[in-house]
Structures are given as C-alpha cells and as structure tokens.
Amino acid sequence: QVRLVESGGGLVQAGGSLRLSCAASGGTPSMYAMGWFRQAPGKEREFVAGISWSGRSTSYGESVKGRVTISRDNARDNAKNTMHLEMNSLKPEDTAIYSCAAAQTRIWNMDLVQTKAGEYTSWGQGTQVTVSS
C-alpha cells in the first residue's frame, strides 16, 4: 500500500483560499492515480477531485468544480510523489475532513482518473478544513 500524509488544512474565512498537499511514498506497483475526498459530520464521503498517474487527466466533483484545482508532482525516482489541491472561494459548506487517496494502476492506465472511493486502496488520515462565515 501507498503511505499518504496530508497537510495544509486549517481555518479560513468564507471566500478565502487553502492549499492542501498529500505526500505519497511506497507501494508496489508504484504507479497510482490519486484523489481527494471529503466528509462532513453526518454526511457521506464525497469525491472532490482526482488526477491520473500521468497528471494529464483530472476530474472534479460538481460541488467544487471551478473553485478547486488538483495537481501532482511525480518524483523522478518515484520514491515520493506529491499531490496538491488548490481551493478558492471557499464556502462554509466546504467544511469537512479532507482525505487523499491512491489507486494503484498500470502503465496502460496512466491517464485514468478514479472518481469512486471503492477504487482507492490507500488512504491518508485526513486534514480538517473549516470555513467560517
């Protein structure tokens, strides 16, 4: 499994911005699509954004489309890769625990984005994002 560690959460006012990061290491095979999910108290887990291994393909949840941008940096030796989520125009309803996830893939699926939680096999601990009104 891939080890995932999130960072960058915090408290921000409505209309503000945050940048979440996810450091990924380990895993065999070492190719994986990545994604962000969020879960607010009393609500189901929600897909936020996903990115393929190659970085060429992305997908966004309807509730955040146009306000967030996902990106990734794959290390040359693939020892440690990083994914980012830039969030702008934040709203109180964006308040949730944000978790990054990895879905191991193969070279022939390097442009595939996963949008369903069940496709992901590794998860981070999550980082809290709180947007005040």
ZAMI-789901 format. One line per 3 residues: their letters; for each residue x, y, z of C-alpha. Coordinates in nm, 4 decimals, padded with zeros to 6 digits, always signed. Example, Ala and Ser with C-alpha at 12.3 -4.5 7.8 and 13.67 -1.06 7.14 Angstrom:
REM residues 2
as) +01.2300/-00.4500/+00.7800 ~ +01.3670/-00.1060/+00.7140 $
//
This chain:
REM residues 133
qvr) +00.0000/+00.0000/+00.0000 ~ +00.0948/+00.3603/-00.0547 ~ +00.1631/+00.5709/+00.2521 $
lve) -00.0195/+00.9040/+00.2377 ~ +00.0234/+01.2084/+00.4611 ~ -00.1936/+01.5185/+00.4194 $
sgg) -00.1080/+01.8729/+00.5222 ~ -00.2373/+02.2252/+00.4743 ~ -00.5768/+02.2142/+00.6391 $
glv) -00.6938/+02.4839/+00.8761 ~ -00.9423/+02.7594/+00.9484 ~ -01.0250/+03.0126/+00.6801 $
qag) -01.2959/+03.2721/+00.6272 ~ -01.5559/+03.2325/+00.3570 ~ -01.4175/+03.3497/+00.0261 $
gsl) -01.0649/+03.2591/+00.1245 ~ -00.8234/+03.0022/-00.0136 ~ -00.6334/+02.6991/+00.1089 $
rls) -00.3801/+02.4657/-00.0431 ~ -00.3819/+02.1045/+00.0654 ~ -00.0912/+01.8726/-00.0009 $
caa) -00.0543/+01.4972/+00.0114 ~ +00.2845/+01.3259/+00.0272 ~ +00.2831/+00.9728/-00.1111 $
sgg) +00.5509/+00.7091/-00.0702 ~ +00.5942/+00.3348/-00.1036 ~ +00.3555/+00.0947/-00.2706 $
tps) +00.4124/-00.1784/-00.5247 ~ +00.3483/-00.1266/-00.8074 ~ +00.4480/+00.2340/-00.7651 $
mya) +00.2120/+00.3836/-01.0195 ~ -00.1126/+00.5221/-00.8839 ~ -00.3904/+00.7617/-00.9598 $
mgw) -00.4704/+00.9944/-00.6722 ~ -00.7701/+01.1779/-00.5429 ~ -00.9245/+01.3909/-00.2705 $
frq) -01.2393/+01.3058/-00.0823 ~ -01.4121/+01.4896/+00.1980 ~ -01.6561/+01.4032/+00.4697 $
apg) -01.8527/+01.6431/+00.6838 ~ -02.0202/+01.5390/+01.0099 ~ -02.3384/+01.3487/+00.9423 $
ker) -02.2761/+01.3336/+00.5675 ~ -02.1475/+01.0722/+00.3293 ~ -01.7966/+01.0818/+00.1906 $
efv) -01.7843/+01.2955/-00.1222 ~ -01.5494/+01.2918/-00.4184 ~ -01.3693/+01.6252/-00.4518 $
agi) -01.1093/+01.5775/-00.7250 ~ -00.8993/+01.3120/-00.8933 ~ -00.5881/+01.3031/-01.1084 $
sws) -00.4324/+01.0311/-01.3185 ~ -00.0825/+00.8941/-01.2692 ~ +00.0380/+01.0909/-01.5708 $
grs) -00.1240/+01.4108/-01.4443 ~ -00.2798/+01.4655/-01.7857 ~ -00.6347/+01.3782/-01.6768 $
tsy) -00.8350/+01.5332/-01.3951 ~ -01.1901/+01.5195/-01.2671 ~ -01.3821/+01.7343/-01.0190 $
ges) -01.6900/+01.6931/-00.8069 ~ -01.9850/+01.9089/-00.9067 ~ -01.9919/+02.0974/-00.5771 $
vkg) -01.6351/+02.2218/-00.6160 ~ -01.5959/+02.2468/-00.9923 ~ -01.4493/+02.5801/-01.0922 $
rvt) -01.3193/+02.6526/-00.7427 ~ -01.0507/+02.3879/-00.6964 ~ -00.7518/+02.2689/-00.8941 $
isr) -00.5749/+01.9385/-00.8453 ~ -00.2154/+01.8799/-00.9471 ~ +00.0677/+01.6368/-00.8786 $
dna) +00.4455/+01.6154/-00.8905 ~ +00.5927/+01.2733/-00.9558 ~ +00.9480/+01.2392/-00.8344 $
rdn) +01.1957/+01.1186/-01.0936 ~ +01.2792/+00.8110/-00.8878 ~ +00.9147/+00.7751/-00.7857 $
akn) +01.0225/+00.7418/-00.4245 ~ +00.7993/+01.0240/-00.3045 ~ +00.5256/+01.1914/-00.5036 $
tmh) +00.3143/+01.4880/-00.4040 ~ -00.0412/+01.5905/-00.4843 ~ -00.1932/+01.9332/-00.4249 $
lem) -00.5422/+02.0745/-00.4056 ~ -00.5801/+02.4482/-00.4508 ~ -00.9142/+02.5616/-00.3124 $
nsl) -01.0516/+02.9089/-00.3772 ~ -01.3739/+03.0935/-00.2996 ~ -01.4281/+02.8634/-00.0045 $
kpe) -01.7750/+02.8349/+00.1446 ~ -01.8917/+02.7215/+00.4889 ~ -02.0323/+02.4099/+00.3251 $
dta) -01.6774/+02.3140/+00.2253 ~ -01.6072/+02.2438/+00.5924 ~ -01.5052/+01.8782/+00.6233 $
iys) -01.2208/+01.6393/+00.6795 ~ -01.0298/+01.6113/+00.3543 ~ -00.8518/+01.2856/+00.2797 $
caa) -00.6195/+01.1948/-00.0003 ~ -00.6267/+00.8521/-00.1581 ~ -00.4270/+00.6438/-00.4028 $
aqt) -00.5419/+00.3836/-00.6527 ~ -00.2604/+00.1701/-00.7871 ~ -00.2611/+00.1363/-01.1597 $
riw) -00.0572/+00.0098/-01.4529 ~ +00.1215/+00.1889/-01.7295 ~ -00.1600/+00.1252/-01.9783 $
nmd) -00.3962/+00.3153/-01.7431 ~ -00.1635/+00.6035/-01.6750 ~ -00.4255/+00.8554/-01.7909 $
lvq) -00.7131/+00.7023/-01.5964 ~ -00.8833/+00.9061/-01.3228 ~ -01.0711/+00.7263/-01.0464 $
tka) -01.3781/+00.9001/-00.9042 ~ -01.5234/+00.6300/-00.6797 ~ -01.3958/+00.5728/-00.3287 $
gey) -01.4110/+00.1966/-00.3771 ~ -01.1416/+00.2166/-00.6450 ~ -00.8896/+00.3553/-00.3980 $
tsw) -00.6837/+00.1207/-00.1844 ~ -00.4737/+00.3579/+00.0242 ~ -00.5965/+00.6462/+00.2369 $
gqg) -00.4419/+00.9197/+00.4432 ~ -00.5526/+01.0165/+00.7933 ~ -00.7235/+01.3320/+00.6730 $
tqv) -00.6870/+01.7014/+00.7433 ~ -00.9568/+01.9303/+00.8797 ~ -01.0758/+02.2245/+00.6724 $
tvs) -01.3049/+02.4701/+00.8464 ~ -01.4599/+02.7636/+00.6638 ~ -01.6188/+03.0280/+00.8817 $
s) -01.8997/+03.2518/+00.7611 $
//
